Amino acid sequence: MAALVSVATTPAAPAQSGVVPAAGLLAYSLFALPLTMMALPVYVLVPPFYATATGLALSTIGAVLLATRLLDAVVDPLLGAWVDRARGAYLRPLLLAAPVLALGFVLLFLPPAGMQAAAATTWLATTLIAATLGYSLATIAYQAWGARLADDDAGRARVTGWREGFGLVGVILAALLSTWGAPALVALFLGTFVVAVAALALRAPKPALTAAVPNASPWRALATPLAERRFRWLLAIFVANGIAAAVPASLVLFFIADRLQLAPQSGVLLALYFLSAASSMALWTRLARRWSLHAVWLAGMLLAVAAFVWAYALGAGDFVAFAVICALSGIALGADLALPPALLARSIALSGHTGAHEGAYFGLWNFANKMNLALAAGLALPALEMLGYAPGARDPAALDALAFAYAVLPCVLKLCAAALLIAAWRGRRC
């Protein structure tokens, strides 16, 4: 423990040479709002939405989510290698991705009425592919852009804290508007998307152009990040931690509706969770000025386990208890969102790849993130169905299986991620 404290209090990087003004950081960060309005809510809302609106079975929805996200995930590293050829002009790929992203998202939540199962499955797959591919290209360019806006750990945490904070506002708005129906969600998304793209193009600070990246094969370009030990360790921690978050994200609405029997309050509970995360960004950013990024992220992981495991013991009507769990685990979510990208930007800088390979790093990073989400949706939902759970179930055994998968399994995975982080941190491997 003494060794951990010693590392935690040691400054991680030299002082930053320049700080992005708040107005510029606002213009950059605003784009995260519409991005997450169509990202995290898609993973949470699509399964129950399509089960209700089209009558598709959970196993079918899970299979479509798994297949389309696997395709999307495989493409991410290639998109990242392509983004690096922009030489820091990240606005170009963003503007290319914007119309694809917007059209795919709008149509995803507007399936024609009365479709048969085959047509509904095709509609889900087609619109999801368009939305996620557009999102992938935009996100990789956007994250690579942010990695160039600071050159010390406190500055990186500030950039990611602002960006993820606005992203959480998008999630909160999507969670609240989901109770009003798809038209309200789509209308607000389109409005904020246009404003955010304009702010990004006109007011956000632009990184300096860099030397041209050698015209190598995209697959070969991806070998550069993977050759770095720091990145491999950080990626392993990120994957373990991401799976721990993806499982409950796929199951939360089912847990609220069937285990807690609080479906009408689902929007409020989700909003509380994400509002707590957004409110915690200033806390995690401030802690990152004093302690190492590793120490602060570890504290967030342990807080998540301590707060979330109690959800397994909850039953019908336990609104207040689950609201407390949502608030505390939401605060822990802030650490998961703000600190890993800052650590990745740090790893890129320490590897000497600033201005050359950010796209490749973030392409692989997003590949891992999407694999987590795909496996969670594609495996957890069919597994629950095999154990006898279906939406609306009231059988105690089925509800126990749902509660175990939602609350206990993620905590075990989170502790595994924490153990990896401690090993990497103490050994200075990432």
N, C-alpha and C positions, 0 to 999 in steps of 0.2 A: 504493500500500500504506500509506503514511503517513496518508493521509486515512482509510482504513478503520480503522486503529488508533486514530486520534483520536476517531472516532465511537464505537468500541467501548468506550472507557474513560469516556465521558460518561454520567452517570446519566440514565436515560430518563424518570423521573417523580419527583414529590415523595414525601416519606415517607408511608407508609400511616398512616391515622388509627386503625386498629384491626386486630388480628391475630386470626383465628379460632382459638380454643383447639383443641388437638390432638384432644380428645374429640369436639368438634363436627365437626371436619374428618373424623375417622374415620367418624362416623355418616353424613355426606354422601357420602364417597368409597366406602363399602362397596357402594353400589348399582351401581357400575361393574362389579363382579365378575360378577354374573349377566348384566348387559347384554352384556358382551363374550364371555361364555360362549356366547351365542347369536348373536353378530354376526360377528366375524372368523372364528371356526371355521366358520360357515355358508358363507362365501365360499371357504374352503380345503377343507372336507370334503365339501360337497354334490356337486361333480362326480364324484369317485371313488366316493363312497358310492352315488349313484344309478346310476352305470355298472355297479357290481358287484351291488347289491341288486336292481335292476329290469331291467338289461340295456339301458337307454336309450343311444342313440348319443351321443357327445360333442357332435355338432352340434345334436342335439335339446336336450340339457341346456343348452348354451350359448345357444340361442335362447330357451328358457324363462327363464333367468337374465337375459338382456338385456331381454326384454319386461317381466317383472315388476318388475325394478329400475328400468327407465325409468318405469313407472307410479308406482312408489313415490317415485322422485326428483322427479317433477313435482308430486306432492302435498306434498312437504316444505315448500316455501316457503309454501304455503297454511296448513299446520299451524303454521308459525312465526308467521304473522300472527295466527292464532287464539290461540296461546299468549300473545301480548302482551296480549290482552284480560283475562288472569287478573290483571293489575296486580301481578305479583310473587307471587301465590298459586300457585306452580308445582306444589304437591302435587296440586291438583285434576286437571289433565290427566294427571299421572303415574298416579294411581289409576284413571283412565279407561282408560289404555293397558295397564295391567298384565295384566288377564285375557286380552285379545286377543293380546298378545305371548306369554304363557305357553302358551296353547292352540295357537297356530300353530306354535311351536317344537317342542312335544312331538309333535304329529302329523307334522311334517316328517320327523322321524327314525324314524317308526313306520309306513312304508307297508305296506299289507296285502300278504301274500305272493301270488304267482301272478297279479298284474295284467298285463293286456296293455299294449302300448306307449301306446295312447291314454289308458287309465285312469291309468297311471303318470305320464304327462305332466300330466294334469289334477290329480292329487293333488299333484305337485310345485308346480305353479303356484298352486293354491288355498292350500296351507299356507304357501308362501313369501310370498304377498301378505299373509296375516293376520299372520305373524310380523314382516315388515318394516314394515308400517303401524303395528302396535303399538309396535315398536321405534322408529320414527321419532318418533312423538308423545312417547314417554317420553324419548328422547334430547334432543330439542329443548328440552323443558321443563327437563330436568336440566342441560344446558349453560347455558341462560339463567340458571338458579338459581346456578350456579357463577360466572358472570360478575359477579354482584352481591356476591360474598363478599370481594372485595379491591379496593383502589383504587390500587395501584402495581404496577409490573412484577414486582418480586420477589414480592409477595403473590399476583399472578395466576399466576406460575410455580409457586408453592407449592401453590395450589389444584389447578391442572391436573396437577402432578406427582403429588400424592396420588391424585387421581382416576384418572389413566391408569396409575399403578402398580397400584392395585387391579384395574383393567381387565385389565392384563397377567397378574395372578394368575389371573383367570378364563380367559384364553386358555390359560395353561399347564395348568390343570386340565382344560380341554376337550381339549387335545392329548394329554395322558396318558390320560384316560379313553376317548378315541376308540378306543384299542387294546383296551379291555375291552368295547366294544359300545355301541349306542345306549341301552339301558336304564340303564346306570350314569351316562352323561352326562346323561340326562333327569332321573334321580332327584336328582343333585347340584344340577343347575340349579334344580329346583323348591324344594329345601330352602334354598339360599342366597338365592333370590329372595324367599321369604317373610320371612326374617330381615332382608334388606336393605331391603325396603319398610317393615317395621316400624321399623327404625332411622331411616330417612329421615323417616318421619312423626312419630316421637316425640322424636328426639334431635338431628336436624340443625338448624343455625341457619337461621332463616327470614328472607329479605329483607323489609324494610319495604314495606308496600303503597304503590303509587304512584297518581298521578292517573289517572283513566280515559283510555284511548287513544281518540281520536276514532273514531267508528263509520264508518270509510271502507271502501271495497272492499278485499278482501285483495290483489288485484293492485296496487292503488294503494299499499297499505302497503309492498309490496316495492320500490317505486321509491325509497324513502327510503335504504336501504343502497346501492343501485346508483348513487345520485347522489353518493356520497362517493368521492373519488379514492383515499383510503387503502385503502378496502375493495376497490375494483376491482383495485388492484395486488396486494394481499395475496391476493385470490381467484385471480388469474392464477398467482401463485407456487404456491399451494396445489394448484391443478389440475395444473400441470406436475409437481410433486413427487409428487402422489397417483397419477398414472398410472404413474410410475416404480416406485411401491411395489405397485400393484395387479397389474401383469403377473406378477411372480414369485410373488405370493400365490396367483394362480390356477394356477400351473404347478409349484409346489414339490413336491407329492407325486408328480407324474409324473416330475420330474427325479430325485428321490431313488430312485424305484422302478426307472426304466429307464436313465437315464444312469449313476447311481452303483450301481445294483443293490443298494440297501440298504433295501428296503422294511420289513423287520422293525425297523430302527432309526429309522424316520421319526418316531415319537412322541418318542424321546429327542432327536433333532436339533431338532424344533420346540420342545420344552420348553427346550432350551438357548438357542435364539434368543430366546424370549420371557422366559426367566429373566434373560438378560443385559440385555434392555431394561428389565425391572422393576428390576434392581439398579442400573442407570445413572440412575434418576430423581433420586436424591439428588445425583448429580454434576451433572446438567444444571440442577437447581434451584439448587444452590450457585453454579454459574457465572453464572446469571442475576442473582444478587445483585451481581456485580462487573462484568459485561459486559452490553452491550445484548442484548436478545432476538434481534435480527437477527444479531449476531456469533455467538452460541451456536448458532443454528439453522444458519447457514452452515457452522460447524465440523462439525456433525453430518452435513450433506449430503456434505461432502468426505470425511469418514471412511467413509461408506457406500460411495462409489465406490471408494475405495482398498482397501477390504476385499472388496467383492463381485465385482468384475470378474474375479477369479482363478477364480471358479467355472466359467467357460467352459472352462478347461484341465483340469478334473477328469474322471476316468473311473471305471470300475467298481472298487469297493472302496476308494475314497479317503475313508474315514470320518474319519480324524483331520484331514486338510486341510479337509474341509467343515465339521467341527465348529468349527475355528478361525474359518472364515468366518462361521458362524452366530453365534458369540460376538461377534465384532467388529461385524458388521452389526446384531446385536441391540442393542449399545450405541448405535449410530447411530440405531436406531429410536426409542430413548428421546427423542432430540431431536425427531424428527418428531411424536411424540405429545404431548409436554409443551409445546412452544414455540408452534406455530401457534395453538392456542386462546387462549393468553395474549396473543399479538399481536392476535388478533381482539377480545378483551375490551378491550385497550388502544385499538384503533381505535374501538370503540363509545364509550369514554369521551371520547376526543379529539374525536369528532364531536358530543358533547353529547347522545347518545341513551341514556344510562344510565337504566334504569327505565322505558323507553318502547318500545324497538324491539329488545331482545335476541332475541326469538323470530324476528323477520323476518331478522335477521342470521344466526342459527344455522340457520334453515330453508334459506336460500340456500347456506350453508356445507355443510350435509349433502346438499343437492341436488348440489353439485359433487362431493362425495366419492363419492356413489353412482353418479353418471355415470361417474366413473373406474373403479369396480369393475365396473359393467355393461359398459362398453366393453372392459375387459380380458378378462372372461370371454366376452362375446358375440362378440368379434372374434379374440382370440388362439387360442382352442380350435378354431374352424372353420378358421382359417388354418393351424394346425399339421396339421390333418387333411388339408387340400389339399396340403401339402408331404410327405405320406406318413407322418406320425406317427400312431400309434394306441397306446393303452395296451398295454404288453407288447412294444413294438417293439424290435428289436435291429439293424435296418439302420443302418449308420454315418451315412448321409446324413440319415436321419430324426432320429437322436439329435443330430447336429450342429445341425439346425434347432431342436430343443428347447433345446439348450444356448445357442444364440445368443439366442433369444427370452427365455430365463430370465435370462441373466447379462449380455449385452452391451447389448441394447436398453434395459433399465432404467437402466444407467449413463449412457448417452447422454442419456436424458430427465432424469435427476437433474442432470447438468451444465447442461442448459438451465434447469432450475429455479434452480440456484445463480447462473447469470448474471442471471436476472431479479431475484433477491433482492439481488444486489450493486447492480444498476442502481437498484432502488427505494430501497435503504438509502442509497446515496451521494446520491441526489437528494431524500432525505427525503420520498418519495412514499407510504410506508406505515409 
